[in-house]
Amino acid sequence: MDDQAISPLDIPAFLRLFQLRGAQIMWFLGAGASRAAGIKTAGDMIWDFKQRLYRSQRKLPPSAITDIGEPAVQRKLQAHFDTMGSFPAAGSETEYSAYFEATYHSPKDRRAYLDELIARGKPSFGHHALALLMAQDLCRIVWTTNFDRAVEDAAAEHLGGTGRLVVADLKEPEKIRRAVDENRWPVYGKLHGDYHSDSLKNTDAELRQQDAEMRRSLVDACRRQGLAVIGYSGRDASIMEALNEALDEGRGFPGGLFWFKRGQDTPYPAVTELIVRARALGIDAHLVETESFDELFSDLLRFLPQTADKLASLTGTVRPRLATAKLRPSTAAVPAIRMNALAVTSGPALCRIVDCAIGGDKEIEEAISKAGVDIIAHRTRDGVLAFGRDNDIRKALEPFGIKAFDHHPLSSKRLVKEGGERALVRDALFRAIAGRPGLTLERRGNRVRLRPVPGEVKPSIFNSDVAKPVDAISGTVPKTDVVWSEACGLRVDYRLEQLWLLVEPIVITELAADAPDDTVELTREFIRERRARRHNRLANALLDGWISLIVGREPGLRLKTFGIADGIDAEFELLRISAFSGIGKT
């Protein structure tokens, strides 16, 4: 059974339940809970291991892979390891341990890696909020598979020192049982061992044999209290075995079992199976969608009477204000503002960089035209960046004395502001879109627009059963000889750590600069009337039509700029669902 078959619990319902059961619900924090503290998750570390292995095998410098989060980079790395055949498949539950052991064979080296990684972290808003719940006796027991000290550091601030929080790891597992027996709260159990501990555990062989006493304490606690799990994938077999054992034929988790996941994520099968089995035994078990650890605890503190007036006390922390919502189809039941932005989920990771004596972009355009080649190039401080066949790039730039001809890694972080890299990626994306059937790309100064090809594109593509904004694709303005056409302006922008394609339906005309005043006025009035009705359903249908022309009817589209096998091409992935803003309801 997949998670879609499990009726989810919404956040408002969980908030109401927690208000009644707070002290009876333990928390279990995975690596996702530490991400906001600046600490890599297990998934982040897997990609870090892959790039370290790849670079060491290929003897490449760090500059060869500058943004490991880029989908194109990840595909390239994964293809390399898939070809080797000695590593687990992508997404496997054994990926983390297999790649960690392959990268660093010695436990001492693995410990040093984690020491360096975790020492950079500082408690996030969520950690401070959790500590505030501890101070209000709304959180008594917390479990974690993490090595960092974010919870301890936050607790020391809100509990008035380090003495109140009882911390037990694999070195002193008996501390949890003693604290629970003596009703000394709060308690923090570190199932994989504190990263300062000599008993540090972090590979597959070790995870399979989780410390018996710590695991027994977890099972016993779950038989007496509820559990809320956040930021944890469920990839550790020993932890999942313990949670399944704690079901205890329906006697476990008397306070409920709540497994939080991000909206776009699919839980591991072991997680779904646990929830399904718990429900079958009569346990109040749910999957709950939330975008982040910080966001959930912000909601909790704002809702609970004991903490609502204490949000201001979380000094030095940043309260989450914005999160990326799960993509979903539009529905009349959920009021929303539809945006004209399409997510560019993947872009090129590499381009050519050429060191030569050519000037700026104008001179580059002239050189490309003179050479009669089909490339895209822009000047940056480091050199000329380009996409296209290598021979064509050399032909255009050879007259300017090529000193170096190399690869250049492209990073999404350098797309935030206008510059050579953003211009290169933008032009490559527009060129790729221009290859879609029925479309012609036009440039007017800095403006770029698409025009439908008459005869190939029918008005029906812009019309729906309930809205028909377009009666003709093009024509002539009445009482004039001015030609008009439906069109679509294109721009790119970078927001929310994401590149977006902005689509703006417009009407254009071919009005001569010396046209008589009466012709100008007739044309302007025609455009005003044609655009005046295009709101709400009509605007929505028009936007749908342009998205269909650009992306197609499938959920997403992968397209290349040149479609070449030699040189460096630019490849993109676009989602069909446009961005939206609104309040989700279930």
N, C-alpha and C positions, 0 to 999 in steps of 0.2 A: 504494500500500500504506500502511495507517495503522500507528501505532505498536503497536496491539494485535497486529498480525501479526508483529511482531518479538519474538522470545523475549528478554525482558529479562535482564540480569545483576543479581544481587542484591548488596547491599553487602558481605556477608561474602566473596563470591567476589572482588570487586574488592580488598578489603583483602589477601587472600592473594596476588593478582597483583601488587599494588603493592609488597609486601614483597620480591618477587623483581626487579621491573622499575623500582623507584622512580626511580633516576637516569636511566632511559631514557624516562621519561614527562614530557613538558612539560605545563604547565597553561595553560589559556586562560580568563581571567576576564571575564565579562560584567557588566552593571549589577546583576544579582541578587546578585553577590558583594559588592557595596558597600552593599546595603540595610541590613545589620546595622550598618554604620558610620554610619548616619544620613543616607545619601545616596540621593536618589530614583532609582528605576530608570527606564528609558525609558518603561515603561508608566505609572509615576507622573507623569512629566513630560508625557506626552500628555494626561492628564486635567487637569493644571495648565494647560497651554496652552488646552485647551478652555474651562475655567472663566474664564480671563483674557479670552479672546476673547468669550465669552458675556456676561460682566459689562460689558465695555467697549461692546459693541454695544447692550446694554440699559440702560447707565448705572446699574448696580447697585453698592451698596457691598460690601466683602468679607464683611460679616455675612450677606449673602443666601445664600451657599453656605459653610457652616461645615465640612462633612465630605464631601470629594470622594470618599471611599471608599464612601459609601452607594450601593447599587445603584439605589435610586429616583432619586437625584440624577444618577447616570451615565446612566440611561435618558432622563431629561429633557434633559440636555445633548446626548446622541447624537441624539435626535429632532430637536433644533434644527438640528444640522449636516447631518443627513440631508435635511431639508427644503430646505436651501440648495442642495444638489446640486453644490457645487464642491469638496468634500473627499473623500478616499478613504473607502471603507467601513470600519466598525469592524473592527479586527484586520488590516487591510491592512499589508503590509510597508513601505509608504510613508507610513503615518500619522505617524510621528515627525517626519520631515523636513518634511512638508507643513504640519503644525500649528506646528512651530517657526518656519519661515519666515514663516507667516502672522501669528504673534504678534510676532516681531521680525525685520524685514526686513534690518536691518544686521548684518553679521558682528560688528561691535564690540559691539552690544547683546546678541547671542547669547553672546558671550564674557563679558560682564558678568553675564548671568543665571547662567551656569555657575560663574563665580567666586564669586558669592554663595552658590550652592547647595552647592558642594563644600567651601568653606572651613569649613563647619559640621561636616564629617565627621571622625571619629576611627577608627583601626583597630579592627576587631572581633576577637573571639576567632579567627575563621578567618584573618584577616590575620596575627596573631601566630603562629598555628600554621604557616602557610605559611612565615613567616620562620624559624621553628625548623627546618623541613624543609630550608631553604636552608643553615642553619648546620651541619646534619648531612650535607650533600652528598646529600640525598634529593630535592632540587629544584634543577635547574640553569637551566632556562629557563622564564620565564613571559611569556605574551602577554596583552594586554588591549585592549578597546575603550573602557575607562574613562578619565576625565580626572583623577580624584582622585589623591591622594598617599598613600592608606592603606597600600599595599604598601611604598612607600619609607620611610614613617615607622616601620612595624613592623620593617622590615629594619634600619634604623639602630639600633634598640634591641637586636636580637638578633645582629647582625653586628659590633657594637662600633664603629659609626660609619657615615658615608655613603659611605666610599671603596670598599667591596667590591662593592656592587651596581652593575652596569653598566646604566644606563638610557638607552634610545634612543627618540627620538620622530621625528616627521616632519621635525624640524629637523636632526637628526643621525642619519639612518637607517643610515649606514655603521658606526656604533659596534657594532651587533649582529654584523655579519659579521666585524669585526676581533676582537671578543671571542671568538666561537666558534672562529675560526681559531687564536687564541692560547690556547684552553682556559682562559679567564678566566671563572669562574663566581662567583655566579649572574648571569643576564642578564634584563633586564626590557624587553620591547618594547611600546611604546604606539602601537598602530596608528592611532588617531584623533588622535594628538598630545597631549602633555601640555597641561593647561589653562593653563599659563603660556606655552606656546609661541606664537610668532607664526604658526606654520603650522597653528593650530587648525582642525580640520575637523569639521563637524557638520551638514551639510545634504545632501539627496539628490544634488544635482549633484556635490558633493565626494566623497560616499561611493562614487559610481559610478566615480570615477577615483582610487581609493586609490593612494597614493604607490607607484610601481613598485618602488622599491628595498626598501621595507619589506615589501611583499607578496612579493617574490622571496625575501627572507630567511625569511619564514614558510614558503613552499613548500619551500625547500631544507631547512629544519630538520625539517619534517614527513616528508621523504623519508628522514631519518636516525633519527628518534625517534618515540615514540608521543605521543599527545595526549589529555588529559582536559579536557573543556569543561564549565564550570559557570557558571550564572547568565547564560547568553547565549542569546538567542532564535533567532539565525540570521537576523535580519531584513535584514542588510546583504549585498546581492548580491555586492559585490566580495570580501568575506571568504569567502562560500560558494563563489565561483568559485575562489579560491585553494585552499581545502581540497579541492575536487573535482580541481583540477589536481594536487595533492599525492598523490592516489591512485596516479598514475603506473603505470597498468595492473597494480596489485597490488604494486608495489615500495615504495609509501609506507607510512608509519605502522608500521614494524617492531615497535614496542612496543605497538601496539594503538591503537584510537580509541574513546574512552569519552565519551558525551554524557549528562551528568546533567540530569535534569528533575524537577520536583516531581510527586508522584503524580497530582494532579488536573489537571495541565496537558497539553494536546495540543501536540506539537511542530509547528513550521511545516513545511509539506510539503517545503521544501528540506532540512531536517534529516533527515527520514525517508528522503528519496531518497538523501542522502549515505550514510547507514548501510546502506541496502539495496544501493547500488552497491558500497560497500566490501566488504560480505560476499560479493557475487557475484564479486569479484576475489580472494577468499581472505584478506582482511584481518580480523584479530580486532577486529570493530567491534560496539559494543553501546550501547543506551540503558540508563541506570541511574537508578533512582528514589531520590531523597533529598529531604528536606524543606527543607534549607537548606545554604548554604555553611558556616556555623559548625558545624552538626551533623555534616556529612561529615568535616570536619577534626578534630573532637573524636574521632570514631570512629577516624580514622587514627592520631592521636597515642596514643590509648589502646592500640591494637593493636600498633604497631611496637615492637620491642625497643629501638631506638635512642632512642625518645622517651617510652616509657611512664612512665619515672621523672622526666620533665621537665615534666609537666603543671603542677606546682606553680610552675614558674619563670615561667609566664605571668601575672605580677603585673599588677594593674590591669585585667584582662580578665574578662569574665563568660562562663563556660562554659555552653553551651546545655543546658538541663535538660528542656525541654518543647516538643513540637511537635504540630501538628495533623495527625492521620493522615488518609490518603485514605479517603473513604467507600467501603465495599464491602459486599456482601451477606454475611450470616452463613453460616458453613460449619462443619461438624462437625470439619474438619481443623485448625481454628485455635482453640485455647482462648481465650476472651475473656469479659470481664465486660460484659454488656449494660447500658447505662444507660437511664433513663427520660426522656432529654432529646432533644427534637427541635429541630434548628437552625432559627432564624428567619433566613433568609438575606437577607431584604429587609424593610424597614419604612418607615413614612411619613417623608418628608423635611421636610414643612412642616405647620404647624397655624395656627390663628388665635390671636392674642394680643389681649386686650382690657384696656385700662386703665380701671378703674372702682372705685367705693368699696365693693364687696362684700367680705365677710369671708372666712372660710376655706371648706373643702370642704363642711362641713355646711350653711352658708348658701347655697352654690352649689347643692347638691342641692335645698334647699327652693325656691330660685328657679326651677329647672328644672321641678320638680313643679307649682308654682303657674302657670307659663306654659303647661304642657301641651305641651312640645316634646320632640323626640327628639334630644338632643345629649349629648356626653361632655365634661366640663370639670373642670379642677383648678386650684387656686390655686398660683401661684409668687410669688416676690419681685418679679418683673418685671411680673406681671399674671396674668389668667386665661387659661389655654391651653385650646383647645377644638377639637373636630371636630364637623362637622354643617353644616346649611344656614345660610348667613349670616343670613337673616331670623330663623331660630329662635334663633340665638345672640344677636342683637340684642334679640329679644323677651324673652328670659330676663334679660338684663343691663341693659336700658335703664332700669329703675327705679332703678338704682344710679349713674346718671350716667356714660355712656360718654364718656371723653375721647379715646381713641384706639382704632382698630380696624385691625389690621395683620396681616401674615404674620410667623410666627416659625419660624426654621430649627430642626429637631430634629437633634441629634447623638447618635450611639451612645455617645460618651464620657460623656455626661451620664446614661446609663442604668446606670452602674456602681453607684451608690448610690440608695437609695430617696429619691424626691423627686417634685415635681409632674410632671416630664416622664416619668419612669418609670411613675408611676401612670396618666398619660394614655394612654401607649402600651400598657400592660398591659390597661387596661379596654377599649381599642379592639380589641385582639387577642381578648380573651375574647368581646366582643360579636360580632366577626366569626365566631368559631368557633361561637357559639350559633346562627348562621344555617344551620349544616350540617343536613341532613335527619336526622330521628330523634333529635335531641338537645334537651334542655332545660337551660338554665343556671340555677343556683341560687346564691344568696349567703347565707351564715350568718356574720354579722359580717365578719371579715377573710378567711374561707374562701370559695373559689369552687369549685364542682364541677359536673360534667356528669352528667345522669341520662338513660338511654335511654328513649325513649317506648314504653310497652308496646304491643305489636301491630305497631309499625313496625320494631323491632329484634329479631331472632331470636337465640336462644342460639348458633346455629351460627357466627355471626360471630366468636365468642370461642374456637371449638374448631378443632383441626387434626386431621389423620389420626392423630397420635401423642399428642395431649394434648387432653382435654376437661374444662376446669376449670369450665364453666358449664352447668348443667342447666336453669336458668330465669333470666329477667331480673329478675323480682320475685315477691313472694308475701307470705304471712303467716307469722310465726314460729309453729311448732307449739305448740298448747295456749295460744295468746294471740291477741289481735286486733291485734297490732303488725305494721304493714306494713314490709317490707324491700325493698331494691332494690340491684342492682349500680350503681355510680357511679364517677366518676373525678375526683379532685382535680386542680386546675390551679394552677400557679404559674409565674412567670417569674424568670429569673436571668440575670446577665451574667457570663460567664466566657470566657477565651481570646479577648478582643476580639469577643465574639459574644453575641447575645441568644438565649436558649434557652427553650423551652416545656417545663415539667416535668409529666409525666403520671403520676399515681399511682392505679392501680385500687384501689377500696375497696368496702366494703359499708356501706350506710347504713340507718338505721331511723327510724321516726317514733314514737319512744318518748316518751310524755307525761311531763312533769316530776313528776307526782304518781302515776306508775304504782306498783302494789304491788311489794314487794321480790321476791316470787317471779316476777313478770313480768319484772322487770329482770334477774334471774339467768338465766331461761330465754332471754331475748334475748341477753345477753352470751355464753352458752354456744353458742347458735346461730351467732353471728358468729365465735367462736373456731374452731368446727368447720369452718365454711365457708371460712375463710381458712387453716387449718392446712396443707392440702395444696398450697397455691399456691406452689410453689418450682420452680426450674429450668424444665423443659419446660412445666409448667402456667402458671407465671408468664409465660413467654415468649409462650405462645399468648394469654393474657389481654391482655398489653400489645399484641400484634399486632392484636387485635380493636379496642381503643380507638384505636390509630393509624389503623386502616382507617376507623373512624367519623369521626375528626377530619380526616384528610388524604385518604382514599380509597386507591385501589389504584395510582394513578400515582406516579412517583418524587417528584413535588412538587405543591404546590397553591398557587395564588394566590387570595386572597380579600380582599374589601372589607368594611369595617365597616357602611356604610350603603347603598352602591350608588347614590349620588346624583351628579348632574351639576353642581349648583350648590353653592357653598360648598367646603369642604375635607373630603375623605374620607380615611380611613386604609386603606392597602393593604399587605398582607403576603404573603410567600412562605415556605412551610414545606417542609422536606424530609421524606420519609417514613422514611428510614433513621435510626434513633436512634443516638445517640453510643455508643461502646464503648471499652473499654480492654483492651489485651492485646498480645501479641507476634505480629507478622505473620510468616508463614512462606510460602515459595514452594516 
